[in-house]
């Protein structure tokens, strides 16, 4: 009996301890501080405060005696960021004048031939060399900059633009004197992310230098990566100035830092903001990038953002606010072939940027990684999974997926392998991205990968070699939509078609950091002035630079007018008339993949007509979303009341594209076109992919007699029968015989 009582007592004590530990852990979580962004209604500041910063400080002290402000924001939002416990955050949210207290979000980072590929080496050159182009400032939010890169040489540039209010900020290994007339500003923002990295605008990653030089790098002759993609490198707008705002660190890019950088960039008077980063999808009033971009748009700054690298899945987009220019990725007409040659006489083409000692001039033993490992995922060539005795002196076939492509090669090399064939699986299909591998290696698509595996598994003595062919141009078809490029429909507002357009984003050569090798691996001791990488991170700065060209040519154009010019002149077919292809499907791409199409900057300089938008138009759009007053205030940074007598409609936002979802059979969209060219009469042409969707436009003819004249039309879309889960597409084009003003139409029945 005593023993039984002792057991019961012990059990009670154990349960009590467990409950006490759980309560303690819960209490610790409650007391743990994390970063919050506090949106304030500036107009509600009590008269007793002389300055809004004093009011912010007082509001914070009312809930916490120890919390400090990380940043105060004046331009991107009104408010501040701080570290609070969840209880303090809830208490602060109930204070007068507080619109919202939002937890900080983490965002992730998502070229020599592109000017020629885009036609900028011809007719636009005369404009690019003009003095006006050098007055445009592109702000780049990224991992910082490597100022010694030749892409930031300021030869031939005059004094700084008179409206520039920014600065160079000193930091670790970064002096004030390092900036020049090209790289006119460099700041860093790290309060939102506690790290041991050196606090400085210096780029230790490479990504920021690559994006900044893609947008506006100076002309550099003899650029290449190990001889690949050799030629003259230059950014899209080589005369534009660059201001860099470092917001991304090893742990990511945090919204408090991003907002602080956008706040500074707006105050510094940049003309274009380039942001190759994205986060999870959230309503606009909770999305720091969308909120900061609204403030930038209001100041006349075009904000260009990457669509994301989560394709080819549908609904995978980031940065979908209509006042943001959202850019997907396509390929160039350039490739870096490297062939897999088997002992059965078969050759399979792949891609590689390997430069070093080639494989011996004979066929080598060939092994599948899955058969040279005891790990269940041995086929992926993860760290420490290969058995050296089974790999040494051989070429290894690794499957793509999970760990970085270049790391797989490093794993093979460490295990004694001589070379690697990297095979795509179904997840990546036929999409190939070239890498500067650390050993002789090539990447092949799924079809060829399966054929090579079939040989590997059937031949008792498989042998192989890899042959490197260097750089090839004139690849057709090009461009094709990259499989990784994120796709629509738009999950936040399906009526706004995203992405807006695509631009070059695969195997892009641009400037690189001197702190890291071309693979980014710690074991890569090579250092290069230029690197070739891929992603919508690369396509975004292409459009940022093109927007700078348009801004220089048309200083009075709004961000919406510039975006419209890029969208309505984008192309959706090759010169042979065939539709743009999607590498993920091998079929024609759709507006959910390419938006309005692939950018065509020379035509965008003279688009004929534009779809313009004002701040009030966007506020009406927020009313149409049924946002509350405080939610609109969070985005607009001021009191705005939707007019109860007015009928707001998302379909009437003057966007250069049309998108519709299920829920109705008749959709009416009104649009207004503004003449930005010579007088002309424009006639409409309509195409619809499906007979179930009828499109009509009234009036069918618009005549413009003077510059900036506006004309309104109504497009009616009638759907007779569309099966659930299907999409249908169409196009509306206006032409005066000289200009074509095109708009994609997309239907998604879910």
Beta strands, then each sheet from edge to edge (+ up, - down):
strand 1: 34-40
strand 2: 69-73
strand 3: 79-84
strand 4: 98-103
strand 5: 106-109
strand 6: 137-142
strand 7: 183-188
strand 8: 220-225
strand 9: 228-233
strand 10: 241-246
strand 11: 248-249
strand 12: 252-254
strand 13: 272-275
strand 14: 277-278
strand 15: 302-306
strand 16: 325-330
strand 17: 334-335
strand 18: 337-342
strand 19: 347-351
strand 20: 364-368
strand 21: 395-399
strand 22: 419-423
strand 23: 440-444
strand 24: 463-468
strand 25: 472-473
strand 26: 480-481
strand 27: 501-504
strand 28: 508-511
strand 29: 530-533
strand 30: 581-582
strand 31: 587-588
strand 32: 609-610
strand 33: 658-661
strand 34: 666-675
strand 35: 680-688
strand 36: 693-698
strand 37: 701-704
strand 38: 710-719
strand 39: 726-735
strand 40: 740-749
sheet 1: 2+ 3- 1+ 4-
sheet 2: 11+ 12- 5+ 14-
sheet 3: 7+ 10+ 6+ 13+ 15+ 16+ 27+
sheet 4: 8+ 9-
sheet 5: 17+ 25-
sheet 6: 19+ 18- 24+ 20- 21- 22- 23-
sheet 7: 26+ 30+ 31-
sheet 8: 28+ 29-
sheet 9: 32+ 34- 38+ 36-
sheet 10: 33+ 40+ 39- 35+ 37-
end
